[in-house]
Amino acid sequence: MASISSVGFLQRSRFTSSHEQRNRSLSNPILCRSVSHVTSRAVTQLQFSPLSNNLIFSKPLVIESSCKNSIRNPGLTEILNKRSSSSNFIVTAKASASAFAADADGHHEIVEISKGFAERFPALVTGFFFFTWYFLNVIFNILNKKVYNYFPYPYFVSVVHLLVGVIYCLVSWSIGLPKRAPIDKKLLSLLTPVAFCHALGHVMSNVSFAAVAVSFTHTVKALEPFFSASASQFVLGQQIPLSLWLSLTPVVIGVSMASMTELSFNWIGFGSAMISNVAFTYRSIYSKKAMTGMDSTNVYAYISIIALLVCLPPAIFIEGPQLMQHGFKDAIAKVGLNKFLSDLFWIGMFYHLYNQVATNTLERVAPLTHAVGNVLKRVFVIGFSIIVFGNRISTQTGIGTGIAIAGVAMYSFIKANMEEQKRKVARAHES
């Protein structure tokens, strides 16, 4: 049991006033300096409410009647003696509050309870999460494209992405950060479809990244909300409001404009990006069916492991012979063995970290902030990829990309507001 030394300040209350007539020598405030042991009982409020309801503490305050000489009132002393012999007095604690304290001479001062940095500056911490998410995402996309410039094997690179992430998860589990959550056959059957769609969408995205400019792939992937709405309406049977469909119109128009004049356009890159949209749409559908009490970190770890097993066979059969004949040799000849291995490691690490940080970031914010974050992330990736790689884009492609991003923003805002209204209605019914 931990021992806590504390100073309790008993304000004027109904209890203290009831004894004033019996003993005028009782001073107000009453000061107790005490050392006591915290019982296994949870933090509770004093039954006779010696403290004002507005007085709150950031830590439990324990009061014991070991200061008999300080109390002149026999009635109060008797009750304190009974309480100290049976249980401790613990005052209700609340975070982010200041506590009253008094010294031995009866002088009072306000003691500010120290808070953690995250509690004092929540907006700054959330902003840091968003910055880290964007930074990792941009770095991943840039390094990934640089690797494809000298090693154009997207199936194998997709395996590397997942393999590095799985190793990271296994090491984290081995040291208990986080503690591995158990998995059974039922949960495995729920996560397998999610992992399959995750693997398919990831591989097809990388095929597109290897075939066309990063900016164009992300422009095409802006159509993902359109596929999501279509699946909700025609597969799940959910009615999609007309306002959502109208907000998706500029997305379709913008992507079409950008595709018609994209200098790096080819059907492999365009088709792969479209397939990834479909795969990630179904991943979202299956994810809703696989909602469990497991934390997101463990869920993503299990999905990564299953997705890795799904990606291995096509990588071996489609690219295996080419890799063994000249793929590895050509890459090592161009950049050297150390550079080649370090590039593969870091793109895998950045891929896993940006996905993990994205999950942690989105758990901290409201749906509307989530929507804004996703839109801005795509803008950052497109903008930085154009700057870093010096991709030339036509005026029509630039305008089309802007229209598509604006449409995604409109859709995200409308969808987030709808979800928030549903939550408010649900909370109202519960209350």
LOVEXZA-392395 format. One line per field, with one value per residue (C-alpha): x, y, z; residue number from 0. Coordinates in Angstrom, 2 decimals. Example, Ala and Ser with C-alpha at 12.3 -4.5 7.8 and 13.67 -1.06 7.14 Angstrom:
% residues 2
px <- (12.30 13.67) .
py <- (-4.50 -1.06) .
pz <- (7.80 7.14) .
resi <- (0 1) .
END
This chain:
% residues 431
px <- (0.00 1.32 1.52 0.24 1.05 -1.50 -2.93 -6.72 -8.60 -12.06 -14.33 -17.35 -20.26 -23.45 -21.46 -19.01 -21.76 -23.70 -20.90 -20.05 -22.57 -21.11 -17.56 -16.71 -13.00 -13.25 -11.39 -12.39 -10.67 -9.67 -6.25 -5.16 -1.78 -2.01 -0.22 -2.43 -2.67 -4.85 -7.38 -8.40 -11.69 -12.20 -12.16 -15.33 -16.78 -16.84 -20.27 -20.62 -19.46 -16.90 -15.82 -17.65 -19.14 -17.08 -13.78 -12.14 -8.75 -6.55 -5.43 -7.19 -6.82 -6.61 -7.52 -6.83 -7.48 -3.92 -3.97 -6.10 -4.36 -5.45 -9.15 -10.85 -14.37 -15.10 -17.92 -15.79 -12.82 -14.96 -16.19 -12.70 -11.40 -14.08 -13.37 -9.61 -9.94 -12.11 -11.38 -9.75 -11.47 -10.95 -12.14 -13.53 -10.83 -11.15 -8.46 -7.40 -8.28 -6.50 -6.54 -6.63 -3.86 -3.03 0.16 0.51 -0.23 -3.56 -2.45 -3.99 -2.61 -3.79 -1.80 -2.01 -2.03 0.40 -1.07 0.54 1.51 -1.24 -3.90 -2.70 -2.28 -4.67 -4.92 -1.15 -0.84 -3.54 -1.82 1.42 -0.35 -1.68 1.74 3.38 0.71 1.19 4.97 5.19 2.71 4.56 7.95 6.54 5.09 8.31 10.63 8.26 8.25 12.04 12.39 10.09 12.28 15.04 13.16 9.73 8.35 5.24 4.10 7.42 7.61 4.07 5.25 8.20 5.86 3.80 6.76 8.53 5.26 4.69 8.23 7.60 4.38 6.03 8.85 6.31 4.33 7.47 8.19 4.55 4.02 1.21 0.26 -0.88 -4.61 -5.68 -7.40 -9.78 -11.33 -14.37 -12.31 -9.96 -12.90 -14.09 -10.69 -9.72 -12.04 -10.84 -7.22 -7.83 -9.36 -6.56 -3.96 -5.66 -6.08 -2.50 -1.00 -3.11 -2.17 1.49 0.99 -0.49 2.32 4.88 3.08 2.07 2.84 2.08 -0.08 -2.26 -2.73 -3.92 -6.23 -7.87 -8.04 -10.10 -12.98 -13.02 -16.00 -17.99 -17.40 -18.17 -21.51 -22.36 -21.62 -23.67 -26.65 -26.60 -24.85 -25.86 -29.22 -28.62 -30.35 -27.81 -29.21 -29.31 -26.97 -24.20 -24.64 -24.54 -21.33 -19.71 -20.46 -17.45 -15.23 -16.16 -15.85 -12.51 -10.94 -12.18 -10.65 -7.33 -7.21 -7.80 -4.72 -2.45 0.99 1.89 -1.48 -1.64 -4.40 -2.45 -1.95 -5.53 -7.13 -5.04 -6.01 -9.67 -9.38 -7.77 -10.77 -13.14 -10.98 -10.75 -14.51 -15.19 -12.55 -14.65 -17.81 -16.21 -14.56 -17.98 -19.01 -15.79 -16.16 -14.72 -13.61 -9.96 -7.90 -7.03 -3.29 -3.80 -6.45 -4.14 -1.32 -3.44 -4.70 -1.11 -0.08 -3.00 -2.50 1.17 0.20 -2.26 0.35 3.14 1.78 1.16 4.52 6.28 4.39 4.13 7.48 9.56 11.22 12.08 13.51 15.76 16.97 17.77 15.55 17.78 20.99 19.86 18.78 22.04 24.06 22.25 22.30 24.39 23.37 23.31 21.23 18.83 18.25 17.96 15.41 13.27 13.44 12.56 9.62 8.21 8.75 7.22 4.26 3.49 4.10 1.96 -0.95 -0.55 -0.26 -3.26 -5.32 -4.16 -4.81 -8.33 -9.20 -8.48 -10.72 -14.36 -15.68 -15.61 -11.95 -11.31 -12.82 -10.76 -7.62 -8.11 -8.71 -5.68 -3.52 -4.27 -3.55 -0.19 0.82 -0.14 1.58 4.82 5.07 4.79 7.49 9.92 9.67 9.20 6.20 4.82 1.04 -1.24 -3.59 -6.60 -5.05 -4.40 -7.94 -9.43 -7.39 -8.56 -12.20 -11.91 -10.34 -13.04 -15.71 -14.13 -14.10 -17.81 -18.69 -16.61 -18.19 -21.74 -21.08 -19.40 -22.30 -24.78 -22.85 -22.69 -26.46 -27.01 -24.82 -26.68 -30.02 -28.69 -27.40 -30.73 -32.61 -30.20 -30.62) .
py <- (0.00 3.38 5.96 9.45 12.53 15.30 18.48 18.72 21.99 21.59 24.45 25.66 23.26 21.98 19.60 22.16 24.72 22.21 22.13 25.83 26.52 23.74 24.93 28.46 27.66 25.69 27.63 27.79 26.57 23.28 22.02 18.41 17.14 13.40 10.34 7.40 4.37 4.26 1.50 -0.67 1.23 3.56 7.31 8.34 11.54 12.32 11.42 14.55 16.77 18.92 20.36 22.71 21.04 23.36 22.34 19.67 18.07 16.56 13.73 11.80 13.66 11.43 12.82 11.01 12.25 11.98 15.71 15.60 18.59 20.76 20.07 21.50 20.28 16.98 15.98 16.36 14.69 11.70 11.23 11.64 9.07 6.60 7.21 6.86 3.56 2.01 3.67 6.64 9.78 10.25 13.37 13.13 13.95 15.67 16.51 19.99 21.70 23.68 22.59 24.64 24.13 25.73 25.97 25.44 29.12 29.06 30.94 29.75 29.47 28.11 25.11 24.56 20.87 20.15 18.70 16.75 18.50 16.73 17.96 21.55 21.76 19.23 21.18 21.30 17.56 16.79 19.09 17.22 13.92 15.34 16.71 13.34 11.53 13.83 13.79 9.99 9.68 12.14 10.54 7.08 8.14 9.86 7.01 4.45 6.12 6.52 2.77 2.04 4.19 1.57 -1.49 -1.72 -4.76 -3.61 -7.07 -7.77 -4.24 -4.65 -7.78 -5.85 -3.13 -5.65 -7.80 -4.88 -3.94 -7.49 -7.67 -4.34 -5.72 -8.94 -7.03 -4.70 -7.67 -9.33 -6.33 -5.77 -2.50 -3.16 -6.41 -8.92 -9.50 -13.15 -14.23 -17.13 -18.80 -16.54 -13.36 -14.81 -15.54 -11.94 -10.36 -12.54 -10.80 -7.42 -8.47 -9.86 -6.58 -4.68 -6.78 -6.41 -2.66 -2.24 -4.25 -2.52 0.89 -0.01 -1.27 2.13 3.99 2.09 2.74 6.43 9.60 9.56 12.66 10.98 7.82 9.89 11.86 8.64 7.34 10.42 8.44 6.07 7.90 7.35 3.60 3.63 5.36 3.00 -0.07 1.28 1.94 -1.10 -3.76 -2.97 -1.48 1.75 4.83 7.52 11.09 13.10 15.71 13.10 12.00 15.63 16.26 13.34 14.80 17.17 14.27 12.23 15.26 16.29 12.84 12.55 15.91 15.02 11.60 12.89 15.13 13.33 13.09 9.85 8.19 4.49 1.96 -0.23 2.65 3.91 0.46 -0.58 2.58 1.90 -1.70 -0.44 1.86 -1.09 -3.21 -0.52 0.05 -3.59 -3.46 -0.77 -2.87 -5.96 -3.87 -2.80 -6.45 -7.30 -4.68 -6.15 -4.97 -5.36 -2.19 -0.77 -1.44 -5.18 -5.33 -3.67 -6.03 -9.13 -7.67 -7.02 -10.61 -12.09 -9.62 -10.61 -14.25 -13.20 -11.13 -13.72 -16.17 -13.59 -11.94 -15.29 -16.46 -13.13 -11.52 -14.36 -15.59 -12.04 -11.14 -14.19 -13.66 -9.96 -7.93 -7.99 -7.81 -4.74 -2.89 -3.65 -2.60 0.76 1.79 -0.78 -3.49 -1.32 1.41 -1.14 -2.92 0.30 1.72 -1.40 -1.32 2.35 2.32 -0.63 1.15 4.42 2.54 0.84 3.92 6.26 3.81 3.35 7.08 7.72 5.31 6.93 10.41 9.69 8.25 11.65 13.81 14.27 12.93 16.36 16.87 13.36 14.33 17.51 15.57 13.03 15.70 17.76 14.63 13.94 17.57 17.40 14.16 15.41 18.76 17.39 14.63 17.20 19.35 16.52 14.65 17.72 16.19 18.40 18.60 20.25 23.07 20.82 18.14 20.71 22.08 18.59 17.58 20.68 20.02 16.39 17.37 20.01 17.40 15.01 17.81 18.52 14.83 14.39 17.39 16.29 12.68 13.72 16.00 13.21 10.81 13.41 13.94 10.18 10.06 12.96 11.27 7.99 9.76 11.55 8.22 6.66 9.52) .
pz <- (0.00 -0.89 1.92 1.14 3.20 2.74 4.18 4.45 4.63 6.14 5.18 7.09 6.54 8.09 10.24 11.62 12.22 14.32 16.87 17.02 19.78 21.91 21.68 20.57 20.78 17.56 14.90 11.26 9.19 10.84 9.81 9.82 8.79 8.29 7.05 6.20 4.02 0.94 1.21 -1.69 -1.86 -4.79 -4.31 -2.46 -1.00 2.70 4.05 6.17 3.29 5.14 1.80 -0.48 -3.53 -5.68 -4.08 -6.20 -6.23 -8.91 -6.63 -3.84 -0.51 2.56 5.98 9.24 12.75 13.97 14.72 17.85 19.38 16.48 17.04 20.09 19.32 21.11 18.77 15.67 17.36 18.27 14.72 13.30 15.77 14.72 11.05 11.42 13.24 10.56 7.26 5.69 4.49 0.81 -0.90 -4.41 -6.93 -10.29 -12.80 -13.84 -10.56 -7.85 -4.22 -1.04 1.50 4.82 6.82 10.53 11.33 9.53 6.42 3.21 -0.28 -3.60 -4.79 -8.54 -9.36 -12.15 -15.35 -18.12 -21.33 -23.28 -20.84 -20.92 -24.70 -26.31 -29.56 -29.87 -29.28 -31.84 -34.31 -33.75 -34.52 -37.77 -38.71 -38.00 -40.01 -43.03 -42.75 -42.65 -45.52 -47.75 -47.01 -47.74 -51.11 -52.17 -51.14 -52.59 -56.01 -55.95 -55.39 -58.33 -60.56 -60.30 -59.00 -60.76 -58.95 -57.06 -55.93 -54.21 -52.76 -51.36 -49.57 -48.14 -46.84 -44.94 -43.86 -42.16 -40.45 -39.23 -37.81 -36.07 -34.55 -33.39 -31.70 -30.05 -28.78 -27.42 -25.18 -24.27 -26.18 -26.69 -25.01 -27.62 -27.59 -27.96 -31.18 -31.78 -34.82 -34.79 -34.78 -37.39 -39.68 -39.28 -39.93 -42.92 -45.46 -44.17 -44.56 -48.06 -49.25 -47.52 -49.34 -52.73 -52.35 -51.18 -54.03 -56.69 -55.29 -55.62 -59.17 -59.98 -58.18 -60.24 -63.55 -63.35 -61.42 -57.69 -58.08 -60.72 -58.63 -55.68 -57.96 -59.17 -55.60 -54.75 -56.32 -53.34 -51.68 -54.90 -54.73 -51.01 -51.58 -54.45 -52.34 -49.43 -51.72 -53.99 -51.88 -48.32 -49.26 -47.33 -48.71 -49.68 -49.54 -52.73 -51.22 -50.96 -54.56 -55.72 -53.77 -55.60 -59.04 -59.04 -57.94 -61.01 -63.31 -61.83 -62.11 -65.69 -66.62 -64.99 -66.66 -70.19 -70.18 -67.69 -69.30 -67.51 -68.14 -68.96 -68.48 -66.06 -63.66 -64.02 -63.80 -60.78 -58.90 -59.67 -58.42 -55.22 -54.72 -54.98 -52.64 -49.97 -50.23 -49.43 -46.71 -45.03 -45.40 -43.87 -41.17 -39.90 -39.67 -37.84 -35.10 -31.91 -28.50 -29.52 -29.69 -33.10 -32.74 -32.28 -35.00 -37.50 -36.50 -37.17 -40.45 -41.53 -40.77 -42.74 -45.60 -45.82 -46.29 -49.00 -50.89 -50.90 -53.54 -56.34 -55.65 -56.04 -59.14 -60.99 -60.24 -58.76 -61.98 -63.14 -59.74 -59.69 -63.25 -63.27 -60.91 -57.84 -59.88 -61.80 -58.65 -56.81 -59.87 -59.98 -56.30 -54.43 -51.99 -48.84 -50.48 -51.94 -48.62 -46.62 -49.10 -48.83 -45.05 -44.69 -47.11 -45.16 -41.85 -43.06 -44.52 -41.21 -39.07 -41.14 -41.04 -37.29 -36.58 -38.85 -36.73 -33.49 -34.87 -36.04 -32.63 -31.06 -33.21 -34.23 -37.56 -39.19 -38.24 -39.55 -42.91 -43.14 -42.24 -45.01 -47.63 -46.59 -46.52 -50.18 -51.06 -49.26 -51.00 -54.47 -53.96 -52.56 -55.16 -57.96 -56.34 -55.52 -58.81 -60.97 -62.71 -65.46 -65.42 -67.93 -66.97 -67.41 -65.19 -62.49 -62.66 -62.69 -59.66 -57.79 -58.65 -57.52 -54.18 -53.63 -54.30 -51.81 -49.23 -49.79 -49.54 -46.37 -44.65 -45.47 -44.45 -41.19 -40.26 -40.97 -38.73 -35.97 -36.14 -35.86 -32.76 -31.15 -31.78 -30.34 -27.22 -26.80 -26.90 -24.39 -21.94) .
resi <- (0 1 2 3 4 5 6 7 8 9 10 11 12 13 14 15 16 17 18 19 20 21 22 23 24 25 26 27 28 29 30 31 32 33 34 35 36 37 38 39 40 41 42 43 44 45 46 47 48 49 50 51 52 53 54 55 56 57 58 59 60 61 62 63 64 65 66 67 68 69 70 71 72 73 74 75 76 77 78 79 80 81 82 83 84 85 86 87 88 89 90 91 92 93 94 95 96 97 98 99 100 101 102 103 104 105 106 107 108 109 110 111 112 113 114 115 116 117 118 119 120 121 122 123 124 125 126 127 128 129 130 131 132 133 134 135 136 137 138 139 140 141 142 143 144 145 146 147 148 149 150 151 152 153 154 155 156 157 158 159 160 161 162 163 164 165 166 167 168 169 170 171 172 173 174 175 176 177 178 179 180 181 182 183 184 185 186 187 188 189 190 191 192 193 194 195 196 197 198 199 200 201 202 203 204 205 206 207 208 209 210 211 212 213 214 215 216 217 218 219 220 221 222 223 224 225 226 227 228 229 230 231 232 233 234 235 236 237 238 239 240 241 242 243 244 245 246 247 248 249 250 251 252 253 254 255 256 257 258 259 260 261 262 263 264 265 266 267 268 269 270 271 272 273 274 275 276 277 278 279 280 281 282 283 284 285 286 287 288 289 290 291 292 293 294 295 296 297 298 299 300 301 302 303 304 305 306 307 308 309 310 311 312 313 314 315 316 317 318 319 320 321 322 323 324 325 326 327 328 329 330 331 332 333 334 335 336 337 338 339 340 341 342 343 344 345 346 347 348 349 350 351 352 353 354 355 356 357 358 359 360 361 362 363 364 365 366 367 368 369 370 371 372 373 374 375 376 377 378 379 380 381 382 383 384 385 386 387 388 389 390 391 392 393 394 395 396 397 398 399 400 401 402 403 404 405 406 407 408 409 410 411 412 413 414 415 416 417 418 419 420 421 422 423 424 425 426 427 428 429 430) .
END
